[in-house]
Amino acid sequence: MRPARALIDLDALRHNYHIAHQRHGGRVFAVVKANAYGHGAVACAQALSPDADGYAVAFLEEAIALRNSGIRRPILLLEGVFSPDELLEAIHHGFWPAVHHPDQIKMIERTDLPAPIHIWLKINSGMNRAGFPPADVQRVWRQLMTCGKVEECGFMSHFARADEPGCDATAQQIRIFDEATKGLSGARSLANSAAILGWPDAHRNWARAGIMLYGADPMPGEDNSLLPVMTLESRVIAVRNIAAGEPVGYGARFVAARPTRVGLVAMGYADGYPRSAPDGTPVAVDNKPTALIGRVSMDMLTIDLTDIPEAGIDSVVELWGRQVSVNKVAQAAGTIAYELLCNVKRVSFVWSKSNNRLSH
């Protein structure tokens, strides 16, 4: 079997959720959209089921997969529903859809519902992506609460720059949200991962913990004791020696400045490792640090083994995990940890829980 694997540490996931809960103080949605940021939504949701107050996903199909796996806690639909049929499905399963544009209100008003629905009204407090203008919130809330089809209405918004501690945009968004919802009854949800960790003023009834659950700290330069959940690893499958001045890989991007031992690794951009990763991107081989050399190929990449003479064929290569920060790999590749984690595919997934491993 090809040795490329993603090892998912469910104990680390629970550890990170507990940090989110402790730091926020109120209830916390575990955000498991996009297949739990590439970690396996069902496995992660089930691992969190003894502790999670609720879950958040992007859309209906993701929520149904959780319900079908036995998850019974509240599930927030961050994009809401897209049709009357989906609205009825949401009621049937007890989902909590977001409502963020006028057509979704019309859908609620015009659909014959078997029971009132619990919704979350989304407010555009400054990101200018989704949500109602602050000036419309009072009117929209009254419209929803007097239509006879809403049993409870919470309020939510999303921060654009919470991962920038020195920026006042988040404080401004908090003020806009508070003013827009002043005097209205209903739970509040403001804090994403960065705000849970860095903006106590944003803590309300519910937080939405996403990237921090998976151990990628969204706050630069801080140590919030998060543990990496995914270790992406493979093995060296061939070794060659090249002389100084010889190139490696497509486009001859890397040219050896010294005699170099090159390790060939079964991992490429088809597995989710970024093609944009430059020479020098960190990796670890048999627990020792080294670096990527040469352009990443579809199925393989090359690393420098010169200073690890004991390494060779079958040596374990960590692309990111406990030794190699996924944030550092993302920074080197000019992207973010979210994208790297979500893109992992084609490798074998192994979920560990209480020293037992389940493979897929």
VOGU-3710 file (C-alpha; in Angstrom, 3 decimals, decimal comma):
1> mrparalidl> 0,000/0,000/0,000  1,221/3,507/-0,818  2,548/4,998/2,438  0,908/8,437/2,224  -1,356/8,869/5,268  -3,273/11,467/7,226  -3,257/10,551/10,916  -6,149/12,199/12,766  -5,700/12,511/16,527  -9,192/12,701/17,998
11> dalrhnyhia> -7,836/13,214/21,521  -6,124/16,386/20,258  -9,431/17,468/18,723  -11,200/17,106/22,066  -8,353/18,939/23,803  -8,753/21,876/21,413  -12,532/21,960/21,886  -12,048/22,137/25,648  -9,701/25,104/25,188  -12,345/26,830/23,057
21> hqrhggrvfa> -14,973/26,209/25,722  -12,727/27,395/28,531  -11,586/30,538/26,731  -15,051/31,514/25,529  -17,062/30,736/28,636  -20,403/30,253/26,875  -21,595/27,516/24,568  -19,530/26,558/21,531  -20,505/25,267/18,119  -17,913/22,841/16,774
31> vvkanayghg> -17,540/23,845/13,132  -17,252/20,665/11,074  -18,089/22,030/7,621  -15,997/20,999/4,597  -15,621/17,485/6,001  -14,329/18,947/9,272  -11,717/20,997/7,414  -10,522/17,807/5,737  -10,368/15,724/8,935  -13,551/13,644/8,489
41> avacaqalsp> -16,784/15,256/9,643  -18,542/12,187/10,998  -15,526/10,860/12,892  -14,771/14,288/14,374  -18,383/15,019/15,300  -18,759/11,646/16,986  -15,509/12,138/18,896  -16,820/15,467/20,191  -20,336/14,237/20,935  -19,851/13,861/24,718
51> dadgyavafl> -18,787/17,505/24,988  -19,995/19,606/22,059  -22,880/21,998/22,710  -23,695/21,968/19,015  -22,221/21,812/15,546  -22,002/24,143/12,569  -21,874/23,132/8,915  -22,202/25,011/5,652  -25,344/23,443/4,186  -28,075/20,849/4,528
61> eeaialrnsg> -26,321/17,778/3,107  -23,455/18,164/5,555  -25,932/18,344/8,438  -27,922/15,302/7,302  -24,725/13,224/7,221  -24,186/14,090/10,885  -27,774/13,285/11,874  -27,552/9,947/10,046  -24,414/9,133/12,043  -26,245/9,577/15,340
71> irrpillleg> -25,466/13,218/16,179  -28,435/14,673/18,080  -27,135/18,039/19,278  -28,194/21,283/17,517  -26,698/21,810/14,066  -26,378/25,313/12,633  -26,608/25,710/8,816  -24,274/28,622/8,140  -25,513/29,223/4,590  -29,131/28,593/5,504
81> vfspdellea> -31,426/26,726/3,118  -31,833/27,142/-0,629  -35,388/25,971/-1,308  -38,720/25,301/0,429  -37,971/21,569/0,349  -34,725/22,185/2,236  -36,591/24,353/4,720  -38,943/21,453/5,434  -35,982/19,095/5,769  -34,371/21,481/8,249
91> ihhgfwpavh> -37,516/21,439/10,394  -37,782/17,656/10,143  -34,231/17,189/11,417  -34,282/20,039/13,914  -31,574/22,080/12,189  -31,035/25,771/12,870  -30,632/27,602/9,536  -29,060/31,005/9,189  -31,201/33,635/7,469  -29,042/36,182/5,703
101> hpdqikmier> -31,021/37,610/2,762  -34,642/38,646/2,020  -35,503/35,649/-0,175  -34,954/33,327/2,762  -37,477/35,340/4,770  -39,985/35,110/1,926  -39,407/31,356/1,830  -40,294/31,040/5,507  -43,376/33,212/5,127  -44,702/31,397/2,030
111> tdlpapihiw> -43,989/27,788/2,965  -46,538/25,740/4,875  -44,405/24,642/7,818  -45,325/21,685/10,051  -43,809/23,465/13,054  -42,093/26,755/13,893  -38,386/26,893/13,146  -35,353/28,027/15,133  -33,291/30,432/13,011  -30,190/32,603/13,268
121> lkinsgmnra> -30,435/36,067/11,728  -27,122/37,018/10,162  -26,005/40,630/10,294  -23,483/42,278/8,005  -21,422/44,120/10,604  -18,619/45,011/8,212  -17,412/42,003/6,242  -19,809/42,827/3,370  -20,241/39,205/2,386  -23,522/37,885/3,786
131> gfppadvqrv> -26,112/39,280/6,157  -28,648/42,051/6,583  -27,562/45,685/6,893  -27,479/46,792/10,540  -30,163/49,420/9,890  -32,604/46,702/8,769  -32,165/44,305/11,678  -34,913/45,600/13,958  -37,447/45,601/11,130  -36,395/42,162/9,856
141> wrqlmtcgkv> -36,544/40,697/13,373  -40,091/42,005/13,868  -41,110/40,634/10,481  -39,804/37,193/11,362  -41,195/37,086/14,880  -44,689/38,202/13,811  -45,058/35,779/10,889  -46,012/32,960/13,264  -43,418/30,540/11,855  -40,339/31,276/13,956
151> eecgfmshfa> -40,018/29,828/17,450  -36,658/31,394/18,262  -34,305/33,828/16,536  -30,652/34,175/17,383  -28,280/36,781/15,994  -24,895/36,170/14,416  -22,219/37,955/12,445  -18,761/37,131/11,135  -15,477/38,949/11,592  -13,267/39,896/8,684
161> radepgcdat> -10,048/40,658/10,557  -10,189/38,995/13,968  -6,811/37,364/13,295  -5,187/40,829/13,268  -4,762/41,765/16,950  -3,683/45,325/16,260  -6,562/46,164/13,939  -9,618/48,033/15,253  -11,969/46,563/12,615  -13,112/43,809/14,972
171> aqqirifdea> -13,946/46,223/17,782  -15,918/48,280/15,280  -17,838/45,205/14,101  -18,692/44,356/17,722  -20,071/47,850/18,293  -22,141/47,722/15,095  -23,553/44,298/16,012  -24,457/45,347/19,545  -26,173/48,530/18,354  -28,109/46,665/15,648
181> tkglsgarsl> -29,431/44,051/18,106  -30,028/46,389/21,052  -33,208/45,521/22,916  -33,950/42,380/20,873  -34,398/39,014/22,536  -32,404/36,053/21,306  -29,000/34,380/21,651  -25,908/35,980/20,161  -22,997/34,401/18,289  -20,006/36,501/17,283
191> ansaailgwp> -16,723/34,788/18,088  -14,948/32,639/15,524  -11,694/30,897/16,456  -9,586/34,047/16,345  -12,108/35,984/18,431  -12,405/33,163/20,976  -8,667/33,421/21,537  -8,016/37,100/21,046  -11,176/39,192/21,496  -12,920/38,617/24,856
201> dahrnwarag> -15,294/41,493/24,100  -16,758/39,353/21,328  -17,746/36,498/23,631  -21,518/36,031/23,710  -23,923/33,092/24,208  -22,455/30,934/21,439  -19,022/30,804/19,801  -18,131/29,074/16,537  -14,832/27,220/16,879  -13,429/26,247/13,505
211> imlygadpmp> -9,732/26,213/12,606  -8,627/26,164/16,238  -10,329/22,791/16,713  -7,862/21,319/14,261  -4,808/22,776/15,954  -3,886/25,572/13,552  -3,627/28,671/15,732  -5,251/31,633/13,954  -3,540/34,226/16,149  -0,033/34,999/14,868
221> gednsllpvm> 2,798/34,792/17,339  0,697/33,392/20,172  0,839/30,055/21,961  -2,672/28,984/22,873  -1,735/25,375/23,677  -3,566/23,989/20,669  -2,533/20,540/19,467  -2,277/19,603/15,776  -4,985/17,111/14,907  -3,742/16,031/11,472
231> tlesrviavr> -0,311/14,608/10,793  0,268/14,314/7,054  3,024/11,816/6,493  4,580/9,501/3,945  7,866/7,661/3,433  11,028/7,915/1,400  10,664/5,565/-1,574  14,027/6,180/-3,312  17,349/7,939/-2,712  19,862/9,357/-5,178
241> niaagepvgy> 23,044/11,376/-4,941  23,623/14,389/-7,161  26,669/16,565/-7,629  26,897/20,285/-7,034  25,380/22,126/-9,964  22,835/19,421/-10,832  19,106/20,243/-10,847  16,138/18,449/-9,271  12,572/18,292/-10,574  10,423/20,150/-13,067
251> garfvaarpt> 11,818/23,395/-14,379  15,164/22,808/-12,625  14,012/25,191/-9,907  16,435/23,692/-7,402  20,096/23,431/-8,323  22,375/21,763/-5,786  24,979/24,052/-4,237  26,814/21,021/-2,808  26,806/17,249/-3,267  23,272/16,350/-2,172
261> rvglvamgya> 21,397/13,216/-1,106  17,907/13,518/-2,517  15,008/11,620/-0,963  11,978/10,868/-3,124  8,711/10,934/-1,151  5,312/9,452/-2,081  3,340/12,686/-1,728  2,304/15,293/-4,273  -0,158/17,989/-5,143  -2,760/15,361/-6,103
271> dgyprsapdg> -2,694/14,389/-2,412  -3,169/17,985/-1,306  0,412/19,034/-0,642  0,778/22,499/-2,195  2,581/22,714/-5,534  3,451/26,305/-4,645  5,660/25,204/-1,711  9,148/26,634/-2,334  12,569/25,128/-1,785  13,276/25,234/1,936
281> tpvavdnkpt> 9,724/24,479/3,089  10,169/22,511/6,324  9,648/18,768/6,601  10,812/16,224/9,177  12,443/12,876/8,408  12,590/10,300/11,185  11,936/13,164/13,634  14,798/15,293/12,261  14,245/18,626/10,480  15,100/19,105/6,832
291> aligrvsmdm> 13,512/20,765/3,819  11,778/20,398/0,502  13,947/20,761/-2,608  12,619/20,921/-6,147  9,128/21,544/-7,430  6,306/19,399/-6,033  4,970/16,936/-8,631  1,521/15,363/-8,902  2,472/12,202/-6,989  5,946/12,830/-5,574
301> ltidltdipe> 8,172/15,432/-3,998  11,868/15,579/-3,173  13,645/16,444/0,064  17,208/17,021/1,222  18,684/14,050/3,114  22,295/15,253/3,025  22,495/16,065/6,734  20,545/12,989/7,821  22,880/10,192/6,642  21,004/7,521/8,564
311> agidsvvelw> 17,781/8,274/6,676  16,934/6,273/3,609  14,273/4,192/1,935  11,247/3,717/4,216  12,163/6,655/6,482  9,051/8,407/7,791  8,479/11,910/6,409  6,192/14,351/8,231  4,846/17,030/5,899  2,967/18,716/8,732
321> grqvsvnkva> 1,825/17,745/12,213  3,435/17,809/15,680  6,943/18,583/14,376  6,169/20,666/11,293  3,588/23,411/11,758  0,903/23,460/9,081  0,871/27,239/9,503  4,553/27,399/8,537  3,992/25,232/5,475  1,028/27,401/4,489
331> qaagtiayel> 3,024/30,593/4,966  5,855/29,240/2,822  3,369/28,251/0,109  1,620/31,622/0,159  -1,702/30,308/1,447  -3,459/29,510/4,743  -3,703/26,372/6,864  -7,453/26,121/6,137  -6,765/25,486/2,455  -4,027/22,923/3,048
341> lcnvkrvsfv> -6,112/20,891/5,488  -9,253/20,997/3,341  -7,321/19,899/0,260  -5,937/16,623/1,649  -7,231/13,699/-0,371  -6,205/10,404/-1,960  -4,174/9,441/1,108  -5,196/6,838/3,672  -6,978/8,373/6,660  -6,374/6,883/10,105
351> wsksnnrlsh> -8,427/8,177/13,047  -7,040/7,431/16,508  -9,208/7,346/19,614  -8,202/5,936/23,001  -5,276/4,116/21,378  -7,526/2,411/18,839  -7,136/3,252/15,165  -9,805/3,180/12,499  -8,568/3,263/8,909  -10,261/4,373/5,702
//
